Amino acid sequence: MQLVDLNRFQITGLLGSGADYEVRAAIDHETGASVVLKRPVPQMISRGMHGSTESRTDRMLEVLERLPGNTPCIASLIGCSERANHDEFYGDSQGNAYRVIVEERANGIPLMVGDMRARIQRVPTGIGQNLFALHPLTPLDPDDPFPVHRQLLEVQASFLEVGYVLLDMRPQNLFYRPGTGQLTIIDCADLVPVEGETNIRGGPARTVFDSYLEILKFYTTPQEPPNQADGYRDPHGQRPVVNYVQELEEMSLSYSDADSTVRDTADGMIDRLKERTYADLDGFRSDLNSYLDAVAARNRKLPDIDQTRQAWNEALELLRGDHWARYMFDADTELADLGR
């Protein structure tokens, strides 16, 4: 992994902070490119409690080095710093050593906005997830109507080939470009070996079946597309996966009143996840594609499809709001070929 001198970067702002990492925007003086700098959450650094995050960083860097150079959907890694005290660079006084990860800044918008302030300000925090993953009524490419699902499976296949499962592929960790259909995963730190790893929340070891569950939880829904633009505003499945079995039971109940073909294909996947009977990713991919075909067929038969498409187009226009200007996203360019 290439070591970088942090002094070549100029921090321009704080992008956010999660359970493990703080993320800042910066400019690379050598290339002029926009980048992001990730370090453990400062409060954890100052207390010397960032060891688990550092371990996740080390594993991530090791696994990313194993991936082939053409691996899709991963934010390009520029390098990382030495493990050292970076108080002078950040202008604070954490007092402990840590690594800083440097990545190219992802283009597009997050499929879900996780910032609590955005919710208070009535930003449509789930609009990307609803428009482009759950209800892509006007796909960019009619031959590829569900590009989010396809790319999630492609990137998971790449990690499985090198012996790891990528988890935590929640919508807030995915950036999407509506104008190209390109997905970028901005957080690849939650990795477990294919043979499984102890679940810190208790219960069975985390395996590839947990990644299948994430796809169903965050990127499928029994609900039909909204027929009002406001129906696209709020996110779906905000709560993280806590209990594998409970999530599947709740999911099964949610499909009880769905279109019969959609319900039957969803129930088939849920049952196989409960029994953990998928032999490989291809088996899950086949069932998921059957489910998505059923969703597309249901949508084509909606009695009020014209009104529903109009609602989709109106919701698309919400992406021209001020909030989205903070991302690497130009609404005029990205939305030009959509909403026809």
Number of C-alpha atoms within 10 A of each C-alpha: 12 9 13 16 10 19 10 12 23 16 18 13 11 13 15 13 17 11 9 19 23 18 21 18 21 24 19 18 12 8 9 10 12 19 23 27 23 22 22 25 18 19 11 17 20 14 11 14 15 21 13 11 21 20 12 17 25 13 16 18 18 12 17 18 12 13 14 12 9 8 15 18 20 18 19 18 18 15 17 21 17 17 12 12 16 21 13 9 12 12 8 10 13 19 14 18 17 22 19 26 23 26 21 20 21 25 17 24 25 26 26 24 23 19 15 10 10 13 14 8 10 10 21 22 24 24 28 31 28 26 22 25 22 25 25 20 22 17 20 21 11 9 8 11 21 23 20 23 21 15 18 20 18 16 19 22 19 19 21 17 13 16 15 21 26 25 21 18 19 22 26 22 17 26 24 26 23 24 18 14 19 16 28 25 23 21 19 21 21 15 21 22 16 17 12 16 13 12 12 9 9 10 12 13 14 22 21 23 22 18 19 21 21 22 19 20 20 21 20 22 22 19 14 15 22 17 17 15 19 15 17 27 20 20 20 19 17 15 9 12 16 11 12 17 13 12 17 20 13 10 20 18 12 14 18 13 10 16 15 13 16 21 19 16 19 25 19 15 24 20 14 14 19 16 9 12 13 17 8 12 16 12 12 19 17 11 17 23 15 16 22 20 17 20 23 17 13 15 17 12 9 13 9 11 15 11 14 20 21 16 19 26 18 16 24 21 13 19 22 15 11 9 14 17 13 10 15 15 20 18 20 11 10 16 18 11 14 13 17 10
